[in-house]
Amino acid sequence: MIENRIEKLIRDALDLCKKEGDFQFEGEVVVELEKPRVDSHGDLSTNVALALAKRANMKPRELAEAIQKRIPPDAPELTNISVAGPGFINFSVNPSWYLEGLHEIYEQGEHFGAVDIGKGKNVQVEFVSANPTGPLHIGHGRGAVYGDVLSNVLGKAGYDVTKEYYVNDAGNQIRMLGRSVFLRLREMDDEKIDFPSECYQGHYIVDIAREMSAKYSEKLKGMSEEETIDFCSDYAATKILGDIKRDLAETGVIHDTYFHEEHLHTDSAIEGTISWLRNKGHVYDKEGAVWFKSTAFGDDKDRVLKKSDGSLTYFAADIAYHKNKFDRGFEKVIDVWGADHGGYVARMKAAVEALGRQRDSFEAVLIQLVNLIRSGELVSMSTRAATYETLEDVRKEVGKDACRYFFLMRSHNAQLDFDLDLAKKETPDNPVFYIQYAHARICSIFRKAEERDLNMTGKGEVDISLLVLPEEMKLARMLSTMPHVISECAEALEPHKLSFYLLELARMFQSYYSRGRRDKRYQVLTQERPEALAKLYLLKNIQIVLQNSLRILGISAPTEMAREETDV
């Protein structure tokens, strides 16, 4: 990877600067490389001089110029090194290195794009974790796809990842679920019920009541009201959780583990955690309640763990759950929450630190809201009135692939407008269709090439020096950046960047392909054999990167689609 080569050149230059007395500094140096915003500034840029200037007691630009002078001017990887602005060092990469990188992609195949920034570190990603009290809505869907793709990205980046779902099957919401079903059962017995507004309103409650009546009518007759509500609670929660698992699986989301909150209560884990915190001096009693000293760890106020009536708070259970996570050996835990949980982050960070862990061993990712757009109009939704759009409804309307891609079309930090009409279009306006069409088009070209006996038996018969067109150089460069994109996604917890990268790669290929209609130099199948094989080799590498990226996103890579054209 060219980034690794340039980083080594920078580190060697820093060592030489210290040895020759250009400047001195203490401690480790983090070398970060990124693509400049302006193409004329080169292919890659580093701010290492700005980051190091204070420690070296030098002006950033002077420091950058000193580093520049210590990088060999004849380094084969580069064609130019320049210093810009307050101290950025810009690098122009020799195009031949990008072309040589095609061999790396070809040889690594489905493994290309992998990096090892994780070094096998155990990471748990907990996501969805919706209460088993109703079907998943589109907000859950966005969090589900985000968590799933983030986990895939982290796995590609060298982390050992576990995907977990926390099942909230204890507490008032489950009791309310059972009561909701119980009241619908009474309605089915022709009782007139003034159905409470705080109960669950959806028609799925009626369906569960009918199902229970058909299966257990005799058994229910012999139960008291309390026993019936308990039975309804267990039955409904189990059924809904099963429906949630099926819904997620059909969206391409499979969790490795399901952790039930109920176990924290039956195993006395919450009381045990409170005792552990008390022994560490992080808990105190006040007005009959038990309090956690969260202000000692940066929270704005202390938090109640056990109320004066003896009942435990949700926060107490959450602390016990996170202690369990770390006790299971996870070195980092990432929780994917809805945007309305923003106020919960500081107290959870405080709890993690009180448990003896580093604050950055816990990350909370807040997923912003989704707006559904149909025919240019906002779809009105209300969770309380059970008039929201379910994940299942949206997936069935637009398909799994479009559903997953559209949830990743913007950063999780921004609200998302999900255009249902656009997601169903089979036109270039639809990004997921456009990307899949690019892959299918390449497959079609390979089929035509086989008919013309233009098969590659391996890279040995390919002369990559015949790839001389500017677009071919740009494509080779774009392909080489996939590992860097994976690193960026993993480090920033922003998997949407991979969907952006994939769309840009598809656009570059489609533009290159379309040029063949106007310029014979861009045609693939009409070239002399050596030139044709070189271009097919480039297309094979594009196909590999498209497939690898789509696999991480959990989106299919079709080999045939309508309206394919392979006349070049």
Secondary structure by P-SEA (a helix, b strand, c coil): caaaaaaaaaaaaaaaaaaacccccccbbbbbbbbbcccccccccccccccccccccccaaaaaaaaaaaccccccccccccccccbbbbbbccaaaaaaaaaaaaaacccccccccccccbbbbbcccccccccccaaaaaaaaaaaaaaaaaaaaccbbbbbbbbccccaaaaaaaaaaaaaaaaaacccccccccccccaaaaaaaaaaaaccaaaaaaccaaaaaaaaaaaaaaaaaaaaaaaaaaacccccbbbbaaaaaaaaaaaaaaaaaaaaccccccccbbbbccccccccbbbbcccccccccaaaaaaaaaaaaaaacccbbbbbbccccccaaaaaaaaaaaaccccccbbbbbbbbbbbbcccbbbbbbccccccccaaaaaaaccaaaaaaaaaccccccccccccccccccccccaaaaaaaaaaaaaaaaaaaaaacccccccccccccccccaaaaaaaaaaaaaaaaaaaaaaacccaaaaaaaaaaaaaaaaaaaacccccccccccccaaaaaaaaaaaaaaaaaaaaaaaaaccccccccccccccc
